[in-house]
Amino acid sequence: MLAGKVGDPVNPPAEGDKASGAIRAEQIRLAGDAAQLSKLDCMLAGTVTDTIFEGERMVYEVACAAIGDEVIRVFDHDPAAHTQFDIGESVFLGWNARDMLVFR
């Protein structure tokens, strides 16, 4: 479900070890409809728990039930060109496996 590669070049976990901590995904997408992300390798459903405007980008915090309601932060660098989401709104996160790193 959370396909990707473990990526801590300083202290990588041994193969088969559980990785925990921050999830970093380059090119993560946020959409209100799962069909919009159907060409991506991985997808999670979630609920927007907070929206933060940082300079020229919008940050969405999304709680995902499939991973124990952990919150994933999604950075939208061009909020004027994308759909904006409100707190409490259901959304989908999508990414390609090659772009994900899990740090322990």
ChimeraX commands (.cxc) that place a marker at each C-alpha (Angstrom):
marker #1 position 0.00,0.00,0.00 radius 0.5
marker #1 position 2.76,2.45,0.88 radius 0.5
marker #1 position 5.08,1.26,-1.85 radius 0.5
marker #1 position 8.44,2.96,-1.97 radius 0.5
marker #1 position 12.01,2.56,-0.89 radius 0.5
marker #1 position 13.62,3.05,2.47 radius 0.5
marker #1 position 15.94,6.02,2.16 radius 0.5
marker #1 position 18.19,6.97,5.02 radius 0.5
marker #1 position 21.71,6.98,3.54 radius 0.5
marker #1 position 23.35,7.54,6.94 radius 0.5
marker #1 position 21.60,4.81,8.91 radius 0.5
marker #1 position 19.48,2.63,6.61 radius 0.5
marker #1 position 17.39,-0.09,8.23 radius 0.5
marker #1 position 18.30,-3.67,7.36 radius 0.5
marker #1 position 16.14,-5.30,4.73 radius 0.5
marker #1 position 12.95,-6.54,6.35 radius 0.5
marker #1 position 13.26,-4.19,9.34 radius 0.5
marker #1 position 10.31,-1.97,10.06 radius 0.5
marker #1 position 10.86,1.67,9.11 radius 0.5
marker #1 position 9.12,4.36,11.11 radius 0.5
marker #1 position 9.09,8.14,11.33 radius 0.5
marker #1 position 8.67,10.77,8.67 radius 0.5
marker #1 position 7.32,9.97,5.25 radius 0.5
marker #1 position 8.75,12.04,2.44 radius 0.5
marker #1 position 7.25,11.79,-1.02 radius 0.5
marker #1 position 8.40,13.96,-3.88 radius 0.5
marker #1 position 5.69,14.92,-6.35 radius 0.5
marker #1 position 2.84,13.94,-4.02 radius 0.5
marker #1 position -0.56,14.87,-5.44 radius 0.5
marker #1 position -3.75,15.85,-3.63 radius 0.5
marker #1 position -7.20,15.41,-5.20 radius 0.5
marker #1 position -10.84,15.38,-4.21 radius 0.5
marker #1 position -11.57,12.39,-6.46 radius 0.5
marker #1 position -9.57,9.13,-6.55 radius 0.5
marker #1 position -10.02,8.92,-10.33 radius 0.5
marker #1 position -7.80,11.98,-10.73 radius 0.5
marker #1 position -4.89,9.98,-9.30 radius 0.5
marker #1 position -5.56,6.66,-11.07 radius 0.5
marker #1 position -2.31,6.77,-13.09 radius 0.5
marker #1 position -0.17,6.94,-9.95 radius 0.5
marker #1 position 1.27,3.86,-8.21 radius 0.5
marker #1 position 0.07,4.57,-4.67 radius 0.5
marker #1 position -2.97,6.20,-3.13 radius 0.5
marker #1 position -4.33,6.90,0.36 radius 0.5
marker #1 position -7.67,8.37,1.41 radius 0.5
marker #1 position -7.63,10.98,4.13 radius 0.5
marker #1 position -9.25,13.99,5.75 radius 0.5
marker #1 position -7.79,17.48,5.78 radius 0.5
marker #1 position -7.07,18.39,9.41 radius 0.5
marker #1 position -5.36,21.73,8.87 radius 0.5
marker #1 position -4.42,24.19,6.15 radius 0.5
marker #1 position -1.44,26.50,6.51 radius 0.5
marker #1 position -0.34,29.24,4.14 radius 0.5
marker #1 position 3.47,29.50,4.09 radius 0.5
marker #1 position 4.74,32.32,1.92 radius 0.5
marker #1 position 3.77,31.36,-1.60 radius 0.5
marker #1 position 2.62,27.83,-0.91 radius 0.5
marker #1 position -0.27,26.10,0.82 radius 0.5
marker #1 position 0.38,23.22,3.21 radius 0.5
marker #1 position -2.35,20.66,3.81 radius 0.5
marker #1 position -2.21,18.31,6.78 radius 0.5
marker #1 position -4.11,15.13,5.97 radius 0.5
marker #1 position -4.95,12.36,8.48 radius 0.5
marker #1 position -5.06,8.92,6.86 radius 0.5
marker #1 position -7.04,6.16,8.61 radius 0.5
marker #1 position -5.18,3.39,6.73 radius 0.5
marker #1 position -1.96,4.33,8.55 radius 0.5
marker #1 position -3.44,4.85,12.02 radius 0.5
marker #1 position -4.64,8.43,11.41 radius 0.5
marker #1 position -1.04,9.57,10.97 radius 0.5
marker #1 position -0.88,13.03,9.44 radius 0.5
marker #1 position 0.89,13.58,6.13 radius 0.5
marker #1 position 1.86,17.15,5.15 radius 0.5
marker #1 position 1.30,17.98,1.49 radius 0.5
marker #1 position 2.92,21.11,0.05 radius 0.5
marker #1 position 1.14,22.81,-2.86 radius 0.5
marker #1 position 3.55,25.29,-4.43 radius 0.5
marker #1 position 0.95,26.85,-6.74 radius 0.5
marker #1 position -2.36,27.05,-4.83 radius 0.5
marker #1 position -3.84,29.47,-7.37 radius 0.5
marker #1 position -3.61,26.80,-10.07 radius 0.5
marker #1 position -5.06,23.91,-8.05 radius 0.5
marker #1 position -8.22,22.99,-6.21 radius 0.5
marker #1 position -8.19,24.21,-2.63 radius 0.5
marker #1 position -9.45,21.98,0.17 radius 0.5
marker #1 position -11.09,22.89,3.47 radius 0.5
marker #1 position -10.55,21.44,6.94 radius 0.5
marker #1 position -12.72,18.33,7.31 radius 0.5
marker #1 position -12.83,17.66,3.57 radius 0.5
marker #1 position -12.19,14.13,2.30 radius 0.5
marker #1 position -9.25,13.93,-0.11 radius 0.5
marker #1 position -6.93,11.43,-1.75 radius 0.5
marker #1 position -3.12,11.48,-1.75 radius 0.5
marker #1 position -1.24,9.89,-4.64 radius 0.5
marker #1 position 2.38,9.40,-5.66 radius 0.5
marker #1 position 4.64,7.12,-7.66 radius 0.5
marker #1 position 6.62,4.51,-5.73 radius 0.5
marker #1 position 9.95,5.71,-7.15 radius 0.5
marker #1 position 9.38,9.09,-5.48 radius 0.5
marker #1 position 8.81,7.92,-1.90 radius 0.5
marker #1 position 11.36,7.69,0.87 radius 0.5
marker #1 position 10.59,6.37,4.35 radius 0.5
marker #1 position 13.02,7.49,7.06 radius 0.5
marker #1 position 13.51,5.67,10.34 radius 0.5
marker link #1:1,2 radius 0.2
marker link #1:2,3 radius 0.2
marker link #1:3,4 radius 0.2
marker link #1:4,5 radius 0.2
marker link #1:5,6 radius 0.2
marker link #1:6,7 radius 0.2
marker link #1:7,8 radius 0.2
marker link #1:8,9 radius 0.2
marker link #1:9,10 radius 0.2
marker link #1:10,11 radius 0.2
marker link #1:11,12 radius 0.2
marker link #1:12,13 radius 0.2
marker link #1:13,14 radius 0.2
marker link #1:14,15 radius 0.2
marker link #1:15,16 radius 0.2
marker link #1:16,17 radius 0.2
marker link #1:17,18 radius 0.2
marker link #1:18,19 radius 0.2
marker link #1:19,20 radius 0.2
marker link #1:20,21 radius 0.2
marker link #1:21,22 radius 0.2
marker link #1:22,23 radius 0.2
marker link #1:23,24 radius 0.2
marker link #1:24,25 radius 0.2
marker link #1:25,26 radius 0.2
marker link #1:26,27 radius 0.2
marker link #1:27,28 radius 0.2
marker link #1:28,29 radius 0.2
marker link #1:29,30 radius 0.2
marker link #1:30,31 radius 0.2
marker link #1:31,32 radius 0.2
marker link #1:32,33 radius 0.2
marker link #1:33,34 radius 0.2
marker link #1:34,35 radius 0.2
marker link #1:35,36 radius 0.2
marker link #1:36,37 radius 0.2
marker link #1:37,38 radius 0.2
marker link #1:38,39 radius 0.2
marker link #1:39,40 radius 0.2
marker link #1:40,41 radius 0.2
marker link #1:41,42 radius 0.2
marker link #1:42,43 radius 0.2
marker link #1:43,44 radius 0.2
marker link #1:44,45 radius 0.2
marker link #1:45,46 radius 0.2
marker link #1:46,47 radius 0.2
marker link #1:47,48 radius 0.2
marker link #1:48,49 radius 0.2
marker link #1:49,50 radius 0.2
marker link #1:50,51 radius 0.2
marker link #1:51,52 radius 0.2
marker link #1:52,53 radius 0.2
marker link #1:53,54 radius 0.2
marker link #1:54,55 radius 0.2
marker link #1:55,56 radius 0.2
marker link #1:56,57 radius 0.2
marker link #1:57,58 radius 0.2
marker link #1:58,59 radius 0.2
marker link #1:59,60 radius 0.2
marker link #1:60,61 radius 0.2
marker link #1:61,62 radius 0.2
marker link #1:62,63 radius 0.2
marker link #1:63,64 radius 0.2
marker link #1:64,65 radius 0.2
marker link #1:65,66 radius 0.2
marker link #1:66,67 radius 0.2
marker link #1:67,68 radius 0.2
marker link #1:68,69 radius 0.2
marker link #1:69,70 radius 0.2
marker link #1:70,71 radius 0.2
marker link #1:71,72 radius 0.2
marker link #1:72,73 radius 0.2
marker link #1:73,74 radius 0.2
marker link #1:74,75 radius 0.2
marker link #1:75,76 radius 0.2
marker link #1:76,77 radius 0.2
marker link #1:77,78 radius 0.2
marker link #1:78,79 radius 0.2
marker link #1:79,80 radius 0.2
marker link #1:80,81 radius 0.2
marker link #1:81,82 radius 0.2
marker link #1:82,83 radius 0.2
marker link #1:83,84 radius 0.2
marker link #1:84,85 radius 0.2
marker link #1:85,86 radius 0.2
marker link #1:86,87 radius 0.2
marker link #1:87,88 radius 0.2
marker link #1:88,89 radius 0.2
marker link #1:89,90 radius 0.2
marker link #1:90,91 radius 0.2
marker link #1:91,92 radius 0.2
marker link #1:92,93 radius 0.2
marker link #1:93,94 radius 0.2
marker link #1:94,95 radius 0.2
marker link #1:95,96 radius 0.2
marker link #1:96,97 radius 0.2
marker link #1:97,98 radius 0.2
marker link #1:98,99 radius 0.2
marker link #1:99,100 radius 0.2
marker link #1:100,101 radius 0.2
marker link #1:101,102 radius 0.2
marker link #1:102,103 radius 0.2
marker link #1:103,104 radius 0.2
view
